[in-house]
Structures are given as structure tokens and as C-alpha cells.
Amino acid sequence: MPRIFNQAATLVESERSSFHNKTPEGEEIGGLTRTFPSPTKPRDALLNPSVARYFHHYITDIAPWYDLSDSSHTFATRLPEIALESPLPFAAILALSAVHIGQTTAPSAKAAAEFYHEEVDPNRHLRGAYSLAAYRSPLIDYLGSGMRTAGFWNYLREDITFSLFQRCPLKIDLDQMPLPSQHDTDHSYLNTVSLILGRIVNACFSGAVTEQTWASHFDMLRSWSSKLPARFSPFSRDDRGLSLSLPSIWMLRDCHGARFIRSEASQQEVIRRLMACIMRALSNTSNLLLRQRAAISLSCSHRGLATLTREPQSTHPFVIRPSETEVRNKLLAPRNLELAVRHLHADGLVVVEDVIPHKDLDALNEKMVKDARYLQSLGDKGPFNYNLGNLQQDPPPVAEYFYKSIFTNPITTQITSNVLGPRPKWTFCSANSAMPPLPGASPQRQPVHSDADFAHPSHPFALVTNIPLVSMNLENGSTELWLGTHTADVSAQEGKHGERASGRIKEYLLAERRRMRGPSQPNVKKGSIVLRDLRLWHAGMPNMSDKVRVMLAMIHFAPWYRNPMRLQFGEDVKPLLAGLEPNLEILVDWAKNEKAWGSYLHRGFGNSYDFDQKK
């Protein structure tokens, strides 16, 4: 659904809590105690004049934007009725309204927004909306009416807006949703063009866009436009004045704004100016009007949209799909090897699909999921990185679970030796597991960081091999990747080497980078190998599924790089490594199997590992 605020909003940075856990006795703000009535009894709370004003402001000023494509005006009528009897929507309405008032007319309202609002991360709410929109039969409801349908269309337009600014595909799969064949109301035309715009956005951020794809989407848009009634045309217009960035255009209804210009040249000009205004506005505030009009206006021109969204560099990683012969020979042919090396240098990451047998992954995953659940049960004493949703665990270091197809895959070594130099060193073997949140716990993400939290070489010196044991996607916490950031040095980071905040990327640099080439959370197929430059910016993301997602992490260092770490394996692994030495230097401290079994779940984690080299 549309939201008026985001993480950059200038709210009071105090302890955040859910809407019901602050008492009405008051809270300290700027030296003054301000009281807010609890939302648990909405009708009693509305006896407070300020609360009544926030509630009325939502109905008159905010709800019309939510109802932009809803002829029933559900958010202005039905939702307030529900809120009078239900604390959760009541608190949400007050928080939304207070933020809007605080950013427009009365800054003092920000305190009320802080009190009534649980969390200000827009993407988190998008994930919650996505779980409803994507997994509760939108195919049945999205052409109907009522609260769920109105919520779906608001979610879709917000998902489009978020995707445009983050330069990533939508969270929802629109291919499952055919375009409506008839339109009973003027509002339904706006919903149809929202579906078309969503498909265009997905095409732009899912890889190279072919002329055939553009032609197909433009024909879809042209067909929609040709069926619009004459009343959709503006009844008057005026050229922009000296103080206006855009022309003035008057429509009969707000929902007619999806078609307010006709010529393609005019479309491109308006889109260009509109986006310039939006980007300036977003640096200071999250302006709902601009965001909604962007979602509507951008549907007007397929070529204008192409200019805005087709980046010379994709936000998604390049995927290599080896031939059956390459998989059988366990070696990439020269052409695919060149692509792997090229994208590791250009993007800092590449994916090689379908090279690891699923039966090996399944066997290892079964054991590591059990281990992960045990480690999670340790609570704060577990090996968690940044939060209780991301833990570091080592795979069992014994022959029973040592699958050469996984740990010493020849294609991995072939690529790393071509990037780092002949016979790289393997000295690190662990895993990152994204855990489903425990009951009552809020999903959490890692801060964006680099694993190279020290003064490091400016050229490749270490490659991480990430192998997910199951398919990775948005739902189960696919890693957030910032492609092309591997060339940044340590000055981009917050803390010093060894500190808890070491490796974290400075916020202003993230904002700058997002405008150039934003992050992505790619879908990675089971059986894939992900090769990542150690320096690349990334972040572990929350697992919204009910299953543990394990991703192995092994590091190959350049042969000249003097990192002192060593692997720890049980003695029965030694025969499995025979014959690998000519291509890969494997530095191991061998242990009796009993000792290896007893210690592997209790090793160091996080900053206890040092990826720097001896001076």
C-alpha cells in the first residue's frame, strides 16, 4: 500500500516498539512529557482532540490516494469503520496521518507518529503486504471488490514505485495475472495500466530487454489506450509557468490521470521532468503525491520508460548455464570461462547454474538444518552475525558429509585459478544460515557490509564460493547484493578492523550507490555455485519462510596472499583430497574424527576470523 514515510524520514530516533507497549502516562520528548492515549480502545482515544484530528486528516487527505483506483472508496469508508473497533488498523491510521502532518504542517506531530507506529522500514511492510498479495489467491480477488482487492492494487502500485527507485523487479509475479478483458468503471482502467506498468518494470530489471519484448509491451499499452473513453482526455490544460516544473492539466477524475498526454515526444518530456522532481523530493521527504503520480505517469510511454530504467549495468548477477558436456567434464568451455572471469572483474559476482547434484545437497542440508536448529536454541550464546536471524555454522568436517561435488568442485577451482592465479589457497569453510524468526520475534536484516574490513589490495585477492543447499529467493532470505562495489576501499566502511561495526558501509555512500546501481536479491537455483569477490558489499536478509536456508561459504585466496588461516577436518577426509593438490592448495589441521565431531559446532565466528594477510 502507499506509504508517506520511509527509513530516511526524520523521526525521533528513540526506542521503537509495537503500538501497544507504551503506556498512556507519557514519554519524554525534548524535555517535555507528552501523553498519547492507547489505541486499544479507539473510541475512547478519539475523545482526545489531537487523535481526532489525525483520524479525520486520514479520511479527508490521505485515504483519497489509497482509493485512487477504487470506485467504492474502501480506504475512506470501510477501513475507518473497522478501525473504530480494531486497535491495529486504528493505530496504523494515526501513525500514517501523524507522519504526514509532521512532514507538512506541524512537525510536533512526529512524536505521535513515533508512538503509534511500529516500524518505519518501507521494504519490511512491502514484504508483509507481499505475503498477503502473493500467497492468498490474488488470481481470485484482484478483479473483484472489497478490502483485499483495494489493498492489492495499492500494494501493486507501491511495489512498482519501490522497484523504480531500487531498480529491481517487483516482488509479485504479474505473469500469473492476465489483463482484464472488460472495464466496468473508470477506475478499472487505472488498475489495468498498473498491471501493464508492472510488467514493463519487471522486463527492465530482469535482464536485457529485446525489441520483441518492447514491442509486445507497447502493443499492450497501445491497446489499452485505444479503448479509453473520450472522457479520459483533459478538459483543459495550460503551459507550465515560471514557478512550475510541469504543465497544468485538468481531468474530470483523479483516476483519469493515467492518460493525460498523447504525443510520444510530450510523454518523454513529462516523464523526464517528473522523475527529476521526484528524485529531488525524495532526498528530503517521501512525498505521497509525487510517488503516486509517478506510478501513473510512467505508464504513458514505453520509450520514455526505457530511457529511465534501462541501465548499462544490471542490478542482477550474470548467470552462466553450462552445457551438458561442460557439466559432465566438470570444466567450463573457454567462452563460458571468459564470461565468468569478465563478470567477476566487472560486477564482483557471477552465478554458475546446475553444476552440483541435488542428492548431495539434500544429504548435507538435512544434517546442517538439524545443526542450525540446535545452534538457534542456544539463543544469545549462539554463533549469530548481527542478529538472531543470521547464524554462522560450519559443515560437519568428516568424510560422511564431505561431498567433493560441493566442497572441491572443479568448476569452482577452474574459475578461481583464472582470476586469482594458479593453485589458489583454500583456508576457510563455513556457512551462513538464514533462520525463520522465532515466535514473537521480528525479522531482521544485516547492515550492508564488506567482508574485507581491512586495508586490502585494490585487485582481486579472495573469492568466496557460496553454495545454497536449497533454492534461494526473496522469501527465504536470498542475500542482498550490491554489484560493482568490490572496487571500493576501506574508507567506505564505518568501523575499524576488529570492531563490531567493522565492514559496515557508510549510509551516504549507500544512498549514492543506490542512485547509480541499486541492490538486488536474486533468485538462485538449487545446484548453483555463486562466486563473489570478498570485497563486494552485501547483506544477509530475513528469512520469511518456515524453513532454514543454509548457504555454504568457502574462500579461495590468491597463491601470493599470506592469510594464516587453516581448515580443520577429521582424518577420514584426507583420502578425499588426494589428487587435488596440483590445482588447489588446501591448508588443513587434521584432527581425530571424535575431536572433529565434538568441536565443529563450537568454533569461532564473525570477527574471530581474520581475512587479512601477514605484513
C-alpha positions in Angstrom: 0.0 0.0 0.0 1.1 3.6 -0.4 3.2 4.9 2.4 4.1 8.5 3.3 7.3 7.8 5.1 10.5 5.8 4.7 13.6 4.9 6.6 15.0 8.4 5.8 12.2 10.2 7.5 13.3 12.5 10.3 11.5 10.8 13.1 12.8 10.8 16.7 15.4 8.0 17.0 14.2 6.6 20.3 13.5 3.0 21.2 10.9 1.6 18.8 8.3 -0.7 20.0 4.9 -2.1 18.9 1.9 0.0 19.1 0.6 -1.4 22.4 3.6 -1.4 24.6 3.9 2.3 25.6 1.9 3.5 28.5 -0.5 6.4 28.3 1.3 8.0 31.2 3.6 9.8 28.7 7.0 9.8 27.2 9.9 12.2 27.4 10.4 14.3 24.2 12.7 17.3 24.2 12.4 17.7 27.9 8.6 17.7 27.9 6.3 14.9 28.8 3.7 14.3 26.1 0.9 11.8 26.6 -0.9 9.8 23.9 -4.0 7.7 24.6 -3.6 4.0 24.0 -5.1 2.7 20.7 -6.5 -0.4 22.4 -9.9 1.4 22.8 -10.2 3.5 19.6 -13.5 5.3 20.5 -12.1 6.4 23.9 -8.8 7.5 22.2 -10.8 9.7 19.8 -12.0 11.8 22.7 -8.6 13.3 22.5 -8.8 16.3 20.1 -5.3 15.6 18.6 -6.2 12.0 17.9 -9.5 13.0 16.4 -7.7 15.5 14.1 -5.3 12.8 12.9 -8.1 10.4 12.3 -10.1 13.0 10.3 -7.0 14.0 8.4 -6.6 10.4 7.2 -10.2 10.3 5.9 -10.1 13.6 4.1 -6.5 13.9 2.9 -4.8 10.5 2.8 -7.5 8.0 2.0 -8.3 9.5 -1.4 -4.9 8.5 -2.6 -5.4 4.9 -1.4 -8.8 5.0 -3.2 -7.4 6.3 -6.4 -8.5 3.3 -8.4 -11.3 2.1 -6.1 -14.8 3.4 -7.0 -16.1 2.1 -3.6 -13.7 4.4 -1.7 -12.9 1.5 0.6 -10.0 3.2 2.4 -12.0 6.3 3.1 -15.1 4.5 4.3 -14.8 0.8 5.2 -11.3 1.0 6.8 -12.2 3.8 9.3 -15.3 1.9 10.3 -13.2 -1.2 11.0 -10.6 1.0 12.8 -13.2 2.2 15.3 -13.5 -1.3 16.6 -10.0 -2.7 16.0 -6.8 -1.3 17.6 -4.3 -2.4 14.9 -5.8 -0.5 11.9 -6.6 2.4 14.2 -3.0 2.7 15.3 -1.8 2.4 11.7 -4.2 5.2 10.6 -3.0 7.5 13.4 0.7 6.8 12.6 0.3 7.4 8.9 -1.7 10.6 9.4 0.7 11.9 12.1 3.7 11.4 9.9 2.0 13.2 7.0 1.1 16.2 9.2 4.5 16.2 10.8 6.2 16.4 7.4 3.9 19.1 6.0 2.3 21.4 8.5 3.1 20.5 12.2 6.5 19.0 13.0 5.3 18.3 16.5 3.1 15.5 15.2 6.2 13.4 14.7 6.1 12.4 18.3 2.6 10.9 17.9 3.8 9.1 14.8 6.7 7.6 16.7 4.3 6.4 19.4 1.7 4.8 17.1 3.9 3.4 14.5 5.7 0.1 15.0 8.4 0.3 12.3 9.4 2.8 9.6 11.2 0.5 7.1 9.1 0.6 3.9 10.5 -2.6 2.5 9.6 -4.5 5.6 5.9 -3.5 5.1 6.2 -4.4 1.4 7.3 -7.9 2.5 4.3 -8.2 4.8 2.0 -6.9 2.0 3.7 -9.3 -0.4 2.9 -12.3 1.8 -0.8 -11.4 1.6 -0.8 -10.3 -2.1 1.2 -13.2 -3.4 0.0 -16.1 -1.2 -3.7 -15.5 -0.7 -5.2 -16.1 -4.1 -4.8 -12.8 -5.9 -5.9 -14.5 -9.1 -9.3 -14.8 -7.5 -9.6 -11.5 -5.8 -7.7 -8.9 -7.9 -10.6 -8.4 -10.3 -13.2 -8.3 -7.6 -14.1 -5.7 -4.9 -13.7 -5.2 -1.2 -10.8 -4.5 1.2 -8.5 -7.2 -0.1 -8.9 -6.1 -3.7 -8.3 -2.5 -2.8 -5.3 -3.4 -0.8 -3.9 -5.5 -3.7 -4.0 -2.6 -6.1 -2.4 -0.2 -3.6 0.3 -2.8 -2.9 1.0 -3.3 -6.6 1.5 0.5 -7.2 3.7 0.8 -4.2 5.7 -2.2 -5.3 6.1 -0.5 -8.7 7.3 2.7 -7.0 9.7 0.9 -4.8 11.1 -1.1 -7.7 11.7 2.0 -9.8 13.7 3.7 -7.1 15.6 0.5 -6.1 16.0 -0.6 -9.7 14.8 -4.2 -9.1 11.9 -6.4 -10.3 8.6 -6.4 -8.5 8.1 -8.8 -5.6 4.9 -10.1 -7.1 4.7 -12.2 -10.2 2.4 -10.5 -12.7 2.7 -13.2 -15.3 0.0 -15.1 -13.3 -2.4 -12.2 -13.7 -4.0 -11.8 -17.1 -5.1 -8.3 -18.1 -8.9 -7.6 -17.5 -10.9 -8.1 -20.7 -13.6 -5.6 -19.7 -13.8 -2.4 -17.6 -17.0 -1.7 -15.6 -15.7 1.5 -14.0 -13.3 4.2 -15.0 -11.1 3.2 -12.0 -10.6 -0.3 -13.5 -8.7 1.3 -16.5 -6.2 2.6 -14.0 -5.8 -0.9 -12.5 -5.2 -2.4 -15.9 -2.5 0.1 -16.8 -0.9 -0.6 -13.4 -0.6 -4.2 -14.4 1.0 -3.2 -17.7 3.4 -0.8 -16.0 4.4 -3.6 -13.5 5.2 -5.9 -16.4 7.3 -3.2 -18.1 9.2 -2.6 -14.8 9.8 -6.4 -14.5 11.1 -6.6 -18.0 13.5 -3.7 -17.5 15.1 -5.1 -14.3 15.2 -8.8 -15.2 18.0 -8.6 -17.8 18.4 -7.4 -21.3 15.2 -6.1 -22.9 14.8 -7.3 -26.5 13.0 -5.3 -29.2 10.4 -8.1 -29.3 9.7 -7.6 -25.6 9.3 -3.8 -26.0 7.0 -4.3 -29.0 4.9 -6.7 -27.0 4.5 -4.4 -24.0 4.0 -1.3 -26.2 1.2 -3.1 -28.1 -0.4 -4.0 -24.8 -0.2 -0.3 -23.7 -1.5 0.9 -27.1 -4.4 -1.5 -27.0 -5.3 -0.2 -23.5 -5.1 3.4 -24.6 -7.2 2.9 -27.7 -10.1 1.6 -25.6 -10.2 4.6 -23.2 -13.5 6.6 -23.3 -13.3 10.1 -24.6 -14.0 11.5 -21.1 -10.4 10.4 -20.1 -9.0 13.3 -22.1 -8.2 16.5 -20.3 -10.9 19.1 -20.3 -8.3 21.9 -20.1 -4.5 22.4 -19.9 -2.0 25.2 -19.5 1.7 25.5 -20.2 3.9 25.5 -17.2 4.6 28.9 -15.6 7.8 30.2 -14.4 7.4 28.6 -11.0 6.1 25.2 -12.2 8.0 22.2 -13.3 5.1 20.6 -15.1 2.2 21.8 -17.3 -1.2 22.2 -15.6 -3.6 19.5 -16.8 -7.2 19.3 -15.6 -9.1 16.0 -15.6 -12.7 15.0 -14.8 -11.5 12.5 -12.2 -8.2 11.6 -10.5 -8.2 8.1 -12.0 -8.2 9.7 -15.5 -4.6 10.8 -14.9 -3.3 7.6 -16.4 -3.8 9.3 -19.8 -3.1 13.0 -19.8 -0.7 13.3 -22.7 -0.8 11.9 -26.2 2.3 12.6 -28.3 5.3 10.5 -27.6 7.7 13.5 -27.5 5.5 15.1 -24.9 5.3 11.8 -22.9 9.1 11.6 -22.8 9.5 15.2 -21.7 6.9 15.0 -18.9 8.4 11.7 -17.7 11.9 13.1 -17.7 10.8 16.2 -15.7 8.6 14.3 -13.4 11.4 11.9 -12.4 13.8 14.8 -11.9 11.3 16.4 -9.5 10.7 13.1 -7.7 14.4 12.4 -7.1 14.9 15.9 -5.7 11.9 15.5 -3.4 12.9 12.1 -2.2 16.2 13.4 -0.9 14.2 15.3 1.7 10.9 13.6 2.2 8.7 10.8 1.0 6.0 12.7 -0.9 2.9 10.6 -1.4 1.5 12.7 -4.3 4.8 12.6 -6.2 5.1 8.9 -5.7 1.5 8.1 -6.8 1.7 10.3 -9.8 5.0 8.7 -10.8 3.3 5.3 -10.8 0.5 6.7 -13.0 2.5 8.9 -15.3 5.3 6.4 -16.1 2.8 4.3 -17.9 2.4 6.8 -20.7 5.5 6.0 -22.8 7.3 2.7 -23.4 10.3 4.6 -24.8 10.3 7.2 -22.0 10.3 4.4 -19.5 13.1 2.6 -21.3 15.2 5.7 -21.1 14.7 5.9 -17.3 15.1 2.2 -16.4 17.4 0.5 -18.9 20.7 0.7 -17.1 24.0 -0.1 -18.8 24.6 -2.4 -15.9 22.0 -4.8 -14.5 21.4 -4.9 -10.8 21.0 -8.7 -11.1 24.0 -11.0 -11.4 25.1 -12.7 -14.6 24.1 -16.3 -14.8 26.2 -18.9 -16.7 24.3 -22.1 -17.8 26.9 -24.7 -18.7 26.2 -27.3 -21.4 25.7 -31.0 -20.5 29.2 -31.6 -21.8 30.7 -29.0 -19.6 28.9 -30.4 -16.5 29.9 -33.9 -17.4 33.6 -32.9 -17.9 33.5 -30.7 -14.8 35.1 -27.9 -16.8 33.8 -24.8 -18.4 34.5 -24.3 -22.1 36.6 -21.2 -23.0 33.6 -19.0 -23.8 31.8 -19.6 -20.5 35.1 -19.3 -18.6 35.7 -15.9 -20.2 32.2 -14.8 -19.1 32.8 -15.9 -15.5 36.2 -14.0 -15.3 34.7 -11.0 -17.0 31.8 -10.6 -14.7 33.8 -11.3 -11.6 36.0 -8.4 -12.6 33.1 -6.1 -13.7 30.4 -7.0 -11.1 32.3 -8.8 -8.3 30.0 -11.8 -8.6 28.8 -14.5 -11.1 26.4 -17.4 -10.8 27.0 -20.8 -12.4 23.8 -22.9 -12.5 23.1 -26.6 -12.4 26.6 -28.0 -11.6 26.0 -29.7 -8.3 23.9 -32.9 -7.9 20.8 -32.3 -5.8 21.2 -35.6 -4.0 24.5 -34.4 -2.5 22.9 -31.1 -1.5 19.9 -32.8 0.1 22.0 -35.1 2.2 24.2 -32.3 3.5 21.2 -30.0 4.0 19.4 -32.5 6.2 22.3 -32.6 8.6 23.0 -28.9 8.6 19.4 -27.9 9.2 19.4 -30.0 12.3 22.6 -28.4 13.4 21.2 -24.9 12.7 18.1 -25.6 14.9 20.4 -26.7 17.7 22.5 -23.5 17.4 19.4 -21.4 17.3 18.2 -23.0 20.5 21.3 -21.5 22.2 19.8 -18.1 22.0 22.2 -15.2 22.6 25.0 -17.7 23.1 24.7 -19.0 19.5 27.0 -18.0 16.6 24.9 -15.2 15.3 26.1 -12.5 13.0 24.5 -9.1 13.7 21.1 -10.6 14.7 19.3 -13.8 15.7 18.2 -14.4 12.1 21.6 -15.0 10.6 23.9 -17.5 12.2 27.3 -18.8 11.1 27.7 -22.6 11.3 30.4 -25.0 10.0 29.5 -28.1 8.0 30.4 -31.4 9.5 34.2 -31.8 8.9 34.1 -35.6 8.3 34.1 -37.9 5.3 30.4 -38.9 5.7 29.3 -35.4 4.7 32.3 -34.3 2.6 30.9 -34.2 -0.9 33.6 -33.4 -3.5 30.9 -32.1 -5.9 30.2 -29.4 -3.3 33.4 -28.6 -1.5 36.0 -29.2 -4.2 34.0 -28.7 -7.4 36.5 -28.5 -10.3 34.5 -25.7 -12.0 34.9 -23.6 -8.9 38.7 -24.1 -8.8 38.9 -23.5 -12.6 37.3 -20.1 -12.2 39.2 -19.0 -9.1 42.5 -20.0 -10.5 41.9 -18.0 -13.6 41.0 -14.9 -11.6 43.4 -15.2 -8.7 46.3 -17.1 -10.2 47.3 -20.8 -10.5 46.7 -23.0 -7.4 44.8 -20.7 -5.1 44.6 -21.4 -1.3 41.5 -22.8 0.3 41.7 -21.8 4.0 38.1 -21.1 5.1 35.0 -23.3 5.1 31.8 -22.3 6.9 28.1 -21.4 6.1 25.6 -18.7 6.7 22.1 -19.9 7.7 19.1 -17.6 7.4 16.7 -18.7 10.2 13.0 -18.4 10.3 12.0 -16.0 13.0 11.1 -17.4 16.4 7.6 -16.9 17.7 7.2 -13.2 18.7 10.4 -12.2 17.1 10.6 -9.6 14.3 12.5 -10.5 11.1 15.8 -8.6 10.9 18.4 -7.9 8.2 22.1 -7.4 8.4 23.6 -4.0 7.7 25.2 -3.7 4.3 28.9 -4.6 4.7 32.0 -5.9 3.1 33.9 -8.9 4.5 37.2 -7.2 3.6 37.2 -4.9 6.7 40.9 -4.1 6.5 43.3 -2.3 4.2 43.2 -4.7 1.3 44.7 -4.9 -2.3 42.8 -3.0 -5.0 42.7 -6.0 -7.2 41.1 -9.5 -6.6 42.8 -11.4 -3.9 40.0 -13.6 -2.5 36.9 -15.2 -3.9 34.0 -16.6 -1.8 32.2 -19.6 -3.1 28.6 -19.5 -1.9 26.6 -22.7 -2.4 23.0 -22.6 -1.3 21.8 -26.1 -0.3 18.2 -25.2 -1.4 17.0 -22.7 -4.0 17.4 -19.1 -2.7 14.7 -16.4 -3.2 13.2 -13.3 -1.6 11.1 -15.3 0.8 13.8 -17.4 2.3 16.4 -14.7 2.6 18.5 -14.5 -0.6 21.5 -12.3 0.1 21.2 -8.7 -0.9 24.0 -7.9 -3.4 25.4 -4.6 -4.5 27.1 -5.4 -7.8 30.2 -3.5 -8.8 31.1 -2.3 -5.3 34.1 -4.6 -5.0 36.4 -1.8 -6.2 35.7 0.4 -3.1 38.4 0.6 -0.5 38.2 0.5 3.3 37.4 4.2 3.5 33.8 3.4 2.6 33.4 1.5 5.9 32.2 2.7 9.3 34.2 0.8 11.9 37.8 -0.3 12.2 39.1 -3.8 11.6 38.2 -6.0 14.6 35.4 -3.7 15.9 31.8 -4.9 15.9 30.8 -2.3 13.3 33.8 -3.1 11.1 32.9 -3.6 7.4 29.6 -1.7 7.6 29.2 0.7 4.6 28.5 4.4 5.3 24.9 5.3 4.8 25.6 8.3 2.5 27.6 6.0 0.2 24.7 3.5 0.0 22.4 6.3 -1.0 24.7 7.5 -3.7 25.3 4.0 -5.0 21.5 3.2 -5.0 21.0 6.1 -7.4 23.6 4.6 -9.8 23.1 0.9 -9.4 20.9 -0.4 -6.6 21.0 -3.7 -4.8 19.1 -6.9 -5.7 18.0 -10.1 -4.0 18.4 -12.6 -6.9 16.7 -16.0 -7.2 19.4 -18.6 -7.2 18.6 -22.2 -8.3 19.5 -25.2 -6.2 22.6 -26.7 -7.7 24.2 -23.4 -8.4 27.6 -22.0 -7.5 27.9 -18.3 -6.6 31.3 -16.8 -6.8 31.8 -13.5 -5.0 34.7 -11.1 -4.6 35.4 -10.9 -0.9 35.2 -7.1 -1.1 31.7 -6.9 -2.5 29.0 -5.1 -0.5 26.2 -7.4 0.6 23.8 -8.0 3.5 22.1 -11.1 4.9 18.3 -10.7 4.6 15.4 -12.1 6.8 14.0 -15.5 6.1 10.3 -15.1 5.9 9.6 -18.8 5.2 9.2 -21.6 7.8 12.4 -23.5 6.7 16.1 -22.9 7.4 18.1 -21.7 4.4 21.7 -22.8 4.5 24.4 -21.3 2.2 27.9 -22.6 2.3 30.8 -20.1 2.2 34.3 -21.2 1.2 37.1 -18.8 0.4 39.9 -19.3 -2.1 42.8 -16.8 -1.6 45.3 -15.8 -4.3 48.5 -18.0 -4.1 50.6 -15.0 -3.1 48.2 -13.8 -0.4 49.6 -14.5 3.0 46.5 -15.3 5.1 47.4 -17.6 8.0 44.0 -19.4 8.4 43.8 -23.1 8.1 40.9 -25.6 7.7 40.0 -28.2 10.3 38.9 -31.6 9.1 38.6 -35.1 10.5 41.3 -37.5 9.4 39.0 -39.6 7.3 38.6 -36.6 4.8 42.3 -36.9 3.9 41.8 -39.6 1.2 39.1 -37.5 -0.4 41.5 -34.6 -1.0 44.1 -36.8 -2.8 44.9 -35.6 -6.3 43.6 -32.1 -5.8 46.9 -30.5 -4.7 48.2 -29.7 -8.2 45.2 -27.3 -8.7 44.3 -26.2 -5.2 46.5 -25.7 -2.1 44.5 -27.0 0.8 45.8 -26.0 4.2 44.4 -28.3 6.9 44.9 -29.0 10.6 43.9 -32.7 10.9 42.1 -34.0 13.9 40.8 -37.3 15.1 37.3 -37.8 14.0 36.0 -37.9 17.5 37.5 -34.5 18.2 36.3 -33.1 14.9 32.7 -34.2 15.7 32.9 -32.7 19.2 34.2 -29.3 18.2 32.8 -28.2 14.9 29.7 -26.5 16.2 31.6 -24.6 18.8 34.2 -22.8 16.7 34.7 -19.1 16.5 32.5 -16.9 14.2 32.3 -13.4 12.9 35.3 -11.3 13.8 37.1 -14.3 15.2 38.2 -14.9 11.6 40.7 -12.7 10.1 40.9 -12.4 6.3 43.8 -10.0 6.3 47.3 -11.2 5.3 50.7 -11.1 7.2 52.6 -7.9 6.6 
